Amino acid sequence: MSEQTPHIEPTLTPSGSLAPAYFHSLYAKQTDPWEFEKSPYEAAKYKATLAALPHARYDQALELGCSIGVLTCQLARRCDHLLAIDVSEAALAQARTRCADLFQVTFEQRDIAHDFPEGRSFDLLILSEVGYYFALPDLEVLRQRIKEALKPGGQLLLVHFTDVTNYPLTADTVHEYFLEWKESGWRLLHSAREKDYRLDLLEVS
């Protein structure tokens, strides 16, 4: 997350989520609008993200909101199969080039609130810097899809920037919404709050 992100007037869906057009406009103005490639914040966050994962390898993993694929490349080296999704085809074009030598990675363009991959099960699901783009009704739909997609013992890793003011939700709202699953027996394996982000790792009971 960078202060250099171009200012784009938010375009909202009828439900109040950020519309795909918002992201298309961002990538039309700048190839790396959040400076994923060179931001010290992003580098430190990626390192913490990977360090939080308790297994050396995962069979089937899903990254929601992969953008230009910087984290995807690092995550893929610990996955036998990794499905990486983004709403922006411009971002995915960069991601495919970046990860061209990683044959275990598949990229798909989808609006995950309305076009979640059906009929697939995952051991690991990453929701990083994406959840607060949705209004609560769409996040509830996404939360249910994630729940259905995780295998028994599967893990969900949430990572979000905590200083957002211009998105439908905050990082804390998103994380606490998923942490409600603890009441139904899900385990919180790891939780951390740094200066600029929070990270929570949940495991299916």
FIKOLZA-1660 file (N, C-alpha, C; in steps of 0.1 Angstrom, whole numbers, plus 5000, padded with zeros to 4 digits):
% residues 205
   i   px   py   pz ch aa at
   1 5009 4988 5000  A  M  N
   1 5000 5000 5000  A  M CA
   1 5009 5012 5000  A  M  C
   2 5007 5022 4991  A  S  N
   2 5016 5033 4989  A  S CA
   2 5008 5046 4988  A  S  C
   3 5014 5056 4993  A  E  N
   3 5009 5070 4992  A  E CA
   3 5009 5074 4977  A  E  C
   4 5017 5067 4969  A  Q  N
   4 5018 5071 4955  A  Q CA
   4 5007 5065 4946  A  Q  C
   5 4998 5058 4952  A  T  N
   5 4987 5052 4945  A  T CA
   5 4979 5063 4938  A  T  C
   6 4976 5063 4925  A  P  N
   6 4969 5073 4918  A  P CA
   6 4955 5075 4924  A  P  C
   7 4951 5088 4925  A  H  N
   7 4938 5090 4930  A  H CA
   7 4927 5087 4919  A  H  C
   8 4919 5078 4922  A  I  N
   8 4908 5074 4913  A  I CA
   8 4895 5076 4920  A  I  C
   9 4886 5083 4915  A  E  N
   9 4873 5084 4922  A  E CA
   9 4866 5070 4922  A  E  C
  10 4863 5066 4934  A  P  N
  10 4857 5052 4936  A  P CA
  10 4844 5051 4928  A  P  C
  11 4844 5039 4921  A  T  N
  11 4831 5035 4914  A  T CA
  11 4826 5024 4922  A  T  C
  12 4813 5025 4926  A  L  N
  12 4807 5015 4934  A  L CA
  12 4796 5007 4927  A  L  C
  13 4795 4994 4931  A  T  N
  13 4784 4986 4926  A  T CA
  13 4771 4990 4934  A  T  C
  14 4760 4985 4929  A  P  N
  14 4747 4988 4937  A  P CA
  14 4748 4983 4951  A  P  C
  15 4755 4973 4954  A  S  N
  15 4756 4968 4968  A  S CA
  15 4766 4976 4977  A  S  C
  16 4774 4985 4970  A  G  N
  16 4783 4994 4978  A  G CA
  16 4798 4989 4977  A  G  C
  17 4801 4979 4971  A  S  N
  17 4815 4974 4969  A  S CA
  17 4822 4982 4958  A  S  C
  18 4835 4982 4959  A  L  N
  18 4842 4988 4948  A  L CA
  18 4840 4980 4935  A  L  C
  19 4837 4987 4924  A  A  N
  19 4834 4981 4911  A  A CA
  19 4846 4977 4904  A  A  C
  20 4846 4966 4896  A  P  N
  20 4857 4963 4887  A  P CA
  20 4863 4975 4880  A  P  C
  21 4855 4984 4875  A  A  N
  21 4859 4995 4868  A  A CA
  21 4869 5004 4875  A  A  C
  22 4868 5004 4889  A  Y  N
  22 4878 5011 4897  A  Y CA
  22 4892 5006 4895  A  Y  C
  23 4893 4992 4895  A  F  N
  23 4906 4986 4893  A  F CA
  23 4911 4987 4879  A  F  C
  24 4902 4986 4869  A  H  N
  24 4906 4988 4855  A  H CA
  24 4912 5002 4853  A  H  C
  25 4906 5012 4860  A  S  N
  25 4912 5026 4859  A  S CA
  25 4925 5027 4865  A  S  C
  26 4927 5021 4877  A  L  N
  26 4940 5021 4884  A  L CA
  26 4951 5016 4875  A  L  C
  27 4949 5004 4870  A  Y  N
  27 4960 4998 4862  A  Y CA
  27 4962 5004 4848  A  Y  C
  28 4952 5012 4844  A  A  N
  28 4953 5019 4831  A  A CA
  28 4962 5031 4833  A  A  C
  29 4963 5037 4846  A  K  N
  29 4971 5048 4849  A  K CA
  29 4985 5044 4853  A  K  C
  30 4986 5033 4859  A  Q  N
  30 5000 5029 4865  A  Q CA
  30 5000 5014 4865  A  Q  C
  31 5012 5008 4861  A  T  N
  31 5013 4993 4860  A  T CA
  31 5013 4987 4874  A  T  C
  32 5019 4994 4884  A  D  N
  32 5020 4989 4897  A  D CA
  32 5015 4999 4907  A  D  C
  33 5002 5001 4908  A  P  N
  33 4996 5013 4915  A  P CA
  33 4999 5012 4930  A  P  C
  34 5001 5001 4936  A  W  N
  34 5004 5000 4950  A  W CA
  34 5019 4997 4953  A  W  C
  35 5027 4998 4943  A  E  N
  35 5042 4996 4944  A  E CA
  35 5046 4982 4950  A  E  C
  36 5039 4972 4946  A  F  N
  36 5042 4958 4951  A  F CA
  36 5056 4954 4949  A  F  C
  37 5062 4959 4938  A  E  N
  37 5075 4954 4934  A  E CA
  37 5086 4960 4943  A  E  C
  38 5085 4973 4947  A  K  N
  38 5096 4980 4953  A  K CA
  38 5093 4985 4967  A  K  C
  39 5081 4984 4972  A  S  N
  39 5077 4990 4985  A  S CA
  39 5083 4981 4997  A  S  C
  40 5091 4988 5006  A  P  N
  40 5096 4981 5018  A  P CA
  40 5084 4975 5026  A  P  C
  41 5073 4982 5027  A  Y  N
  41 5062 4977 5034  A  Y CA
  41 5057 4964 5028  A  Y  C
  42 5056 4964 5015  A  E  N
  42 5051 4951 5009  A  E CA
  42 5061 4940 5011  A  E  C
  43 5074 4943 5010  A  A  N
  43 5084 4932 5011  A  A CA
  43 5083 4926 5025  A  A  C
  44 5082 4935 5035  A  A  N
  44 5081 4930 5049  A  A CA
  44 5069 4922 5052  A  A  C
  45 5058 4927 5046  A  K  N
  45 5045 4920 5048  A  K CA
  45 5045 4906 5041  A  K  C
  46 5051 4906 5029  A  Y  N
  46 5052 4893 5022  A  Y CA
  46 5060 4883 5030  A  Y  C
  47 5071 4888 5036  A  K  N
  47 5079 4879 5044  A  K CA
  47 5071 4874 5056  A  K  C
  48 5064 4882 5063  A  A  N
  48 5056 4878 5074  A  A CA
  48 5044 4869 5070  A  A  C
  49 5039 4871 5058  A  T  N
  49 5028 4863 5053  A  T CA
  49 5033 4849 5051  A  T  C
  50 5044 4847 5045  A  L  N
  50 5049 4834 5043  A  L CA
  50 5054 4827 5056  A  L  C
  51 5060 4835 5065  A  A  N
  51 5064 4830 5077  A  A CA
  51 5053 4825 5086  A  A  C
  52 5041 4830 5084  A  A  N
  52 5029 4827 5092  A  A CA
  52 5024 4813 5088  A  A  C
  53 5027 4808 5077  A  L  N
  53 5022 4795 5072  A  L CA
  53 5029 4784 5078  A  L  C
  54 5022 4775 5085  A  P  N
  54 5029 4765 5093  A  P CA
  54 5034 4753 5085  A  P  C
  55 5028 4750 5073  A  H  N
  55 5032 4739 5066  A  H CA
  55 5043 4743 5055  A  H  C
  56 5052 4734 5053  A  A  N
  56 5063 4736 5043  A  A CA
  56 5057 4737 5029  A  A  C
  57 5047 4728 5027  A  R  N
  57 5041 4728 5014  A  R CA
  57 5026 4726 5015  A  R  C
  58 5019 4731 5005  A  Y  N
  58 5004 4730 5004  A  Y CA
  58 5001 4724 4990  A  Y  C
  59 4991 4715 4990  A  D  N
  59 4988 4708 4977  A  D CA
  59 4980 4717 4968  A  D  C
  60 4969 4723 4973  A  Q  N
  60 4960 4731 4965  A  Q CA
  60 4958 4744 4973  A  Q  C
  61 4962 4755 4966  A  A  N
  61 4961 4769 4973  A  A CA
  61 4954 4778 4963  A  A  C
  62 4948 4788 4969  A  L  N
  62 4940 4798 4962  A  L CA
  62 4944 4812 4967  A  L  C
  63 4948 4821 4958  A  E  N
  63 4951 4835 4962  A  E CA
  63 4941 4844 4955  A  E  C
  64 4933 4851 4964  A  L  N
  64 4923 4860 4959  A  L CA
  64 4929 4874 4958  A  L  C
  65 4928 4879 4946  A  G  N
  65 4934 4893 4944  A  G CA
  65 4949 4893 4943  A  G  C
  66 4954 4886 4933  A  C  N
  66 4968 4884 4931  A  C CA
  66 4975 4896 4925  A  C  C
  67 4968 4905 4919  A  S  N
  67 4974 4917 4912  A  S CA
  67 4985 4913 4902  A  S  C
  68 4996 4919 4903  A  I  N
  68 5007 4917 4893  A  I CA
  68 5016 4905 4897  A  I  C
  69 5012 4897 4907  A  G  N
  69 5019 4884 4910  A  G CA
  69 5031 4884 4918  A  G  C
  70 5034 4895 4925  A  V  N
  70 5047 4895 4933  A  V CA
  70 5046 4885 4944  A  V  C
  71 5035 4885 4952  A  L  N
  71 5034 4875 4963  A  L CA
  71 5032 4861 4956  A  L  C
  72 5025 4861 4945  A  T  N
  72 5022 4848 4939  A  T CA
  72 5034 4840 4936  A  T  C
  73 5044 4847 4931  A  C  N
  73 5057 4840 4928  A  C CA
  73 5063 4834 4940  A  C  C
  74 5063 4841 4951  A  Q  N
  74 5069 4836 4964  A  Q CA
  74 5061 4825 4970  A  Q  C
  75 5047 4826 4969  A  L  N
  75 5038 4816 4975  A  L CA
  75 5039 4803 4967  A  L  C
  76 5040 4804 4954  A  A  N
  76 5040 4793 4945  A  A CA
  76 5051 4783 4948  A  A  C
  77 5062 4787 4953  A  R  N
  77 5073 4779 4956  A  R CA
  77 5070 4769 4968  A  R  C
  78 5059 4772 4975  A  R  N
  78 5055 4763 4986  A  R CA
  78 5042 4756 4983  A  R  C
  79 5038 4756 4970  A  C  N
  79 5025 4750 4966  A  C CA
  79 5027 4740 4954  A  C  C
  80 5020 4729 4955  A  D  N
  80 5020 4720 4943  A  D CA
  80 5011 4725 4932  A  D  C
  81 5000 4732 4936  A  H  N
  81 4991 4738 4927  A  H CA
  81 4986 4751 4933  A  H  C
  82 4986 4762 4925  A  L  N
  82 4982 4775 4930  A  L CA
  82 4973 4782 4920  A  L  C
  83 4961 4785 4924  A  L  N
  83 4952 4792 4915  A  L CA
  83 4952 4807 4920  A  L  C
  84 4956 4816 4911  A  A  N
  84 4957 4830 4915  A  A CA
  84 4946 4838 4907  A  A  C
  85 4938 4846 4913  A  I  N
  85 4927 4853 4907  A  I CA
  85 4928 4868 4909  A  I  C
  86 4924 4875 4899  A  D  N
  86 4923 4889 4900  A  D CA
  86 4912 4894 4891  A  D  C
  87 4906 4906 4893  A  V  N
  87 4896 4911 4885  A  V CA
  87 4901 4919 4873  A  V  C
  88 4914 4923 4874  A  S  N
  88 4920 4931 4863  A  S CA
  88 4928 4923 4854  A  S  C
  89 4925 4923 4841  A  E  N
  89 4932 4915 4831  A  E CA
  89 4946 4922 4829  A  E  C
  90 4947 4935 4831  A  A  N
  90 4960 4942 4829  A  A CA
  90 4970 4937 4840  A  A  C
  91 4965 4936 4852  A  A  N
  91 4973 4931 4863  A  A CA
  91 4977 4916 4860  A  A  C
  92 4968 4908 4856  A  L  N
  92 4970 4894 4853  A  L CA
  92 4981 4892 4842  A  L  C
  93 4981 4901 4832  A  A  N
  93 4990 4900 4821  A  A CA
  93 5005 4901 4827  A  A  C
  94 5006 4910 4836  A  Q  N
  94 5019 4911 4843  A  Q CA
  94 5023 4899 4851  A  Q  C
  95 5012 4894 4858  A  A  N
  95 5015 4883 4867  A  A CA
  95 5019 4871 4859  A  A  C
  96 5012 4869 4848  A  R  N
  96 5015 4857 4840  A  R CA
  96 5030 4858 4835  A  R  C
  97 5034 4869 4831  A  T  N
  97 5048 4871 4827  A  T CA
  97 5058 4869 4838  A  T  C
  98 5055 4874 4850  A  R  N
  98 5063 4873 4861  A  R CA
  98 5065 4858 4866  A  R  C
  99 5054 4851 4864  A  C  N
  99 5054 4837 4870  A  C CA
  99 5055 4827 4858  A  C  C
 100 5060 4831 4847  A  A  N
 100 5060 4822 4835  A  A CA
 100 5067 4809 4837  A  A  C
 101 5077 4808 4845  A  D  N
 101 5084 4796 4847  A  D CA
 101 5079 4787 4859  A  D  C
 102 5068 4792 4864  A  L  N
 102 5062 4784 4876  A  L CA
 102 5049 4777 4870  A  L  C
 103 5051 4764 4866  A  F  N
 103 5041 4757 4860  A  F CA
 103 5030 4753 4869  A  F  C
 104 5032 4754 4882  A  Q  N
 104 5021 4750 4891  A  Q CA
 104 5011 4761 4894  A  Q  C
 105 5013 4773 4887  A  V  N
 105 5004 4784 4889  A  V CA
 105 4994 4785 4877  A  V  C
 106 4982 4787 4880  A  T  N
 106 4971 4790 4871  A  T CA
 106 4965 4804 4874  A  T  C
 107 4963 4812 4864  A  F  N
 107 4957 4825 4866  A  F CA
 107 4943 4826 4860  A  F  C
 108 4934 4832 4867  A  E  N
 108 4921 4834 4861  A  E CA
 108 4916 4848 4865  A  E  C
 109 4908 4854 4855  A  Q  N
 109 4902 4867 4858  A  Q CA
 109 4888 4864 4862  A  Q  C
 110 4885 4869 4875  A  R  N
 110 4872 4867 4880  A  R CA
 110 4869 4879 4890  A  R  C
 111 4856 4882 4891  A  D  N
 111 4851 4891 4902  A  D CA
 111 4846 4881 4913  A  D  C
 112 4855 4880 4923  A  I  N
 112 4853 4869 4933  A  I CA
 112 4840 4870 4941  A  I  C
 113 4834 4882 4942  A  A  N
 113 4822 4884 4949  A  A CA
 113 4810 4877 4942  A  A  C
 114 4811 4876 4929  A  H  N
 114 4800 4871 4921  A  H CA
 114 4804 4859 4912  A  H  C
 115 4817 4856 4911  A  D  N
 115 4822 4845 4902  A  D CA
 115 4833 4837 4909  A  D  C
 116 4830 4832 4921  A  F  N
 116 4840 4824 4929  A  F CA
 116 4842 4811 4922  A  F  C
 117 4854 4805 4921  A  P  N
 117 4856 4792 4915  A  P CA
 117 4848 4781 4922  A  P  C
 118 4839 4775 4915  A  E  N
 118 4831 4765 4921  A  E CA
 118 4837 4751 4919  A  E  C
 119 4833 4742 4928  A  G  N
 119 4836 4728 4926  A  G CA
 119 4851 4725 4929  A  G  C
 120 4858 4734 4935  A  R  N
 120 4872 4731 4938  A  R CA
 120 4874 4732 4954  A  R  C
 121 4884 4725 4959  A  S  N
 121 4887 4725 4973  A  S CA
 121 4902 4728 4975  A  S  C
 122 4904 4735 4986  A  F  N
 122 4918 4741 4988  A  F CA
 122 4923 4738 5002  A  F  C
 123 4936 4736 5003  A  D  N
 123 4942 4735 5016  A  D CA
 123 4946 4748 5022  A  D  C
 124 4948 4758 5014  A  L  N
 124 4952 4771 5018  A  L CA
 124 4945 4782 5009  A  L  C
 125 4940 4792 5016  A  L  N
 125 4934 4803 5009  A  L CA
 125 4939 4816 5014  A  L  C
 126 4944 4825 5005  A  I  N
 126 4950 4838 5009  A  I CA
 126 4941 4849 5005  A  I  C
 127 4937 4857 5015  A  L  N
 127 4929 4869 5013  A  L CA
 127 4937 4881 5018  A  L  C
 128 4945 4887 5009  A  S  N
 128 4954 4897 5013  A  S CA
 128 4951 4910 5006  A  S  C
 129 4948 4921 5013  A  E  N
 129 4945 4934 5008  A  E CA
 129 4934 4934 4998  A  E  C
 130 4923 4926 5001  A  V  N
 130 4912 4925 4992  A  V CA
 130 4899 4927 4999  A  V  C
 131 4898 4922 5011  A  G  N
 131 4885 4921 5018  A  G CA
 131 4878 4934 5020  A  G  C
 132 4886 4945 5022  A  Y  N
 132 4879 4958 5025  A  Y CA
 132 4874 4965 5012  A  Y  C
 133 4876 4959 5001  A  Y  N
 133 4870 4965 4989  A  Y CA
 133 4855 4962 4987  A  Y  C
 134 4850 4952 4996  A  F  N
 134 4836 4948 4995  A  F CA
 134 4828 4954 5006  A  F  C
 135 4815 4957 5002  A  A  N
 135 4805 4961 5012  A  A CA
 135 4801 4948 5019  A  A  C
 136 4796 4949 5031  A  L  N
 136 4793 4938 5040  A  L CA
 136 4784 4927 5033  A  L  C
 137 4774 4930 5025  A  P  N
 137 4766 4920 5019  A  P CA
 137 4774 4911 5009  A  P  C
 138 4783 4917 5002  A  D  N
 138 4792 4910 4993  A  D CA
 138 4803 4902 5000  A  D  C
 139 4808 4908 5011  A  L  N
 139 4817 4901 5019  A  L CA
 139 4811 4888 5025  A  L  C
 140 4799 4889 5029  A  E  N
 140 4792 4877 5035  A  E CA
 140 4791 4866 5024  A  E  C
 141 4788 4870 5012  A  V  N
 141 4787 4860 5001  A  V CA
 141 4801 4854 4999  A  V  C
 142 4811 4862 4999  A  L  N
 142 4825 4857 4997  A  L CA
 142 4829 4848 5009  A  L  C
 143 4825 4852 5021  A  R  N
 143 4829 4844 5033  A  R CA
 143 4823 4830 5032  A  R  C
 144 4811 4830 5028  A  Q  N
 144 4804 4816 5026  A  Q CA
 144 4811 4808 5016  A  Q  C
 145 4815 4814 5005  A  R  N
 145 4822 4807 4994  A  R CA
 145 4835 4802 4999  A  R  C
 146 4842 4810 5006  A  I  N
 146 4855 4806 5012  A  I CA
 146 4853 4794 5021  A  I  C
 147 4843 4795 5030  A  K  N
 147 4841 4784 5039  A  K CA
 147 4838 4771 5032  A  K  C
 148 4830 4771 5021  A  E  N
 148 4827 4759 5013  A  E CA
 148 4839 4754 5006  A  E  C
 149 4849 4763 5002  A  A  N
 149 4860 4759 4994  A  A CA
 149 4872 4753 5002  A  A  C
 150 4872 4755 5015  A  L  N
 150 4883 4750 5023  A  L CA
 150 4881 4735 5027  A  L  C
 151 4891 4727 5025  A  K  N
 151 4891 4713 5030  A  K CA
 151 4891 4712 5045  A  K  C
 152 4887 4701 5051  A  P  N
 152 4889 4699 5065  A  P CA
 152 4904 4701 5068  A  P  C
 153 4907 4709 5078  A  G  N
 153 4921 4712 5082  A  G CA
 153 4927 4723 5073  A  G  C
 154 4919 4728 5064  A  G  N
 154 4924 4739 5055  A  G CA
 154 4926 4752 5063  A  G  C
 155 4934 4761 5057  A  Q  N
 155 4938 4773 5064  A  Q CA
 155 4934 4785 5056  A  Q  C
 156 4930 4796 5063  A  L  N
 156 4927 4809 5057  A  L CA
 156 4936 4819 5063  A  L  C
 157 4944 4826 5054  A  L  N
 157 4953 4836 5059  A  L CA
 157 4947 4850 5054  A  L  C
 158 4944 4858 5064  A  L  N
 158 4939 4872 5062  A  L CA
 158 4951 4882 5065  A  L  C
 159 4953 4891 5055  A  V  N
 159 4963 4902 5057  A  V CA
 159 4958 4914 5051  A  V  C
 160 4957 4925 5059  A  H  N
 160 4952 4938 5054  A  H CA
 160 4958 4950 5061  A  H  C
 161 4960 4960 5052  A  F  N
 161 4965 4973 5056  A  F CA
 161 4955 4980 5066  A  F  C
 162 4960 4985 5077  A  T  N
 162 4950 4990 5087  A  T CA
 162 4947 5005 5086  A  T  C
 163 4953 5012 5077  A  D  N
 163 4952 5027 5077  A  D CA
 163 4943 5031 5065  A  D  C
 164 4934 5023 5061  A  V  N
 164 4925 5027 5049  A  V CA
 164 4914 5035 5054  A  V  C
 165 4910 5045 5046  A  T  N
 165 4899 5054 5050  A  T CA
 165 4889 5056 5038  A  T  C
 166 4893 5051 5026  A  N  N
 166 4884 5054 5015  A  N CA
 166 4878 5041 5008  A  N  C
 167 4878 5030 5016  A  Y  N
 167 4872 5018 5011  A  Y CA
 167 4859 5014 5019  A  Y  C
 168 4851 5006 5013  A  P  N
 168 4838 5003 5020  A  P CA
 168 4840 4997 5034  A  P  C
 169 4850 4990 5037  A  L  N
 169 4853 4984 5050  A  L CA
 169 4867 4987 5055  A  L  C
 170 4869 4984 5068  A  T  N
 170 4883 4985 5073  A  T CA
 170 4889 4971 5075  A  T  C
 171 4902 4971 5077  A  A  N
 171 4908 4958 5080  A  A CA
 171 4903 4951 5092  A  A  C
 172 4900 4959 5103  A  D  N
 172 4895 4953 5115  A  D CA
 172 4881 4947 5113  A  D  C
 173 4873 4954 5105  A  T  N
 173 4859 4949 5103  A  T CA
 173 4860 4936 5095  A  T  C
 174 4869 4935 5085  A  V  N
 174 4870 4923 5077  A  V CA
 174 4875 4911 5086  A  V  C
 175 4886 4914 5093  A  H  N
 175 4892 4903 5101  A  H CA
 175 4882 4898 5112  A  H  C
 176 4876 4907 5119  A  E  N
 176 4867 4903 5130  A  E CA
 176 4855 4896 5124  A  E  C
 177 4851 4899 5112  A  Y  N
 177 4840 4892 5106  A  Y CA
 177 4843 4877 5104  A  Y  C
 178 4855 4874 5099  A  F  N
 178 4860 4861 5097  A  F CA
 178 4863 4854 5110  A  F  C
 179 4868 4861 5120  A  L  N
 179 4871 4855 5133  A  L CA
 179 4858 4851 5141  A  L  C
 180 4847 4855 5136  A  E  N
 180 4834 4849 5142  A  E CA
 180 4834 4834 5141  A  E  C
 181 4841 4828 5131  A  W  N
 181 4841 4814 5129  A  W CA
 181 4847 4807 5141  A  W  C
 182 4855 4814 5150  A  K  N
 182 4860 4807 5162  A  K CA
 182 4849 4802 5170  A  K  C
 183 4837 4808 5170  A  E  N
 183 4826 4804 5178  A  E CA
 183 4821 4790 5173  A  E  C
 184 4823 4786 5161  A  S  N
 184 4819 4773 5156  A  S CA
 184 4830 4763 5155  A  S  C
 185 4841 4766 5162  A  G  N
 185 4852 4757 5164  A  G CA
 185 4864 4758 5155  A  G  C
 186 4864 4769 5147  A  W  N
 186 4876 4771 5139  A  W CA
 186 4888 4776 5148  A  W  C
 187 4900 4772 5145  A  R  N
 187 4911 4776 5153  A  R CA
 187 4919 4788 5148  A  R  C
 188 4922 4797 5157  A  L  N
 188 4931 4808 5153  A  L CA
 188 4945 4804 5156  A  L  C
 189 4952 4801 5145  A  L  N
 189 4966 4796 5147  A  L CA
 189 4976 4807 5149  A  L  C
 190 4974 4819 5144  A  H  N
 190 4984 4829 5145  A  H CA
 190 4977 4843 5143  A  H  C
 191 4981 4853 5150  A  S  N
 191 4976 4866 5149  A  S CA
 191 4987 4876 5152  A  S  C
 192 4987 4886 5144  A  A  N
 192 4998 4897 5146  A  A CA
 192 4992 4910 5141  A  A  C
 193 4996 4920 5149  A  R  N
 193 4992 4934 5144  A  R CA
 193 5005 4942 5144  A  R  C
 194 5009 4946 5132  A  E  N
 194 5021 4954 5130  A  E CA
 194 5017 4969 5129  A  E  C
 195 5026 4978 5126  A  K  N
 195 5023 4992 5126  A  K CA
 195 5013 4995 5115  A  K  C
 196 5014 4988 5103  A  D  N
 196 5005 4992 5092  A  D CA
 196 4996 4981 5087  A  D  C
 197 4996 4969 5093  A  Y  N
 197 4988 4958 5089  A  Y CA
 197 4985 4949 5100  A  Y  C
 198 4974 4941 5098  A  R  N
 198 4972 4929 5107  A  R CA
 198 4971 4917 5099  A  R  C
 199 4974 4906 5106  A  L  N
 199 4975 4893 5100  A  L CA
 199 4968 4882 5109  A  L  C
 200 4959 4874 5104  A  D  N
 200 4953 4864 5112  A  D CA
 200 4952 4851 5103  A  D  C
 201 4956 4840 5109  A  L  N
 201 4955 4827 5103  A  L CA
 201 4945 4818 5110  A  L  C
 202 4935 4814 5102  A  L  N
 202 4925 4805 5108  A  L CA
 202 4926 4791 5101  A  L  C
 203 4922 4781 5109  A  E  N
 203 4922 4767 5104  A  E CA
 203 4908 4761 5106  A  E  C
 204 4903 4754 5096  A  V  N
 204 4890 4747 5097  A  V CA
 204 4891 4736 5108  A  V  C
 205 4880 4736 5116  A  S  N
 205 4880 4726 5127  A  S CA
 205 4877 4712 5121  A  S  C
% end
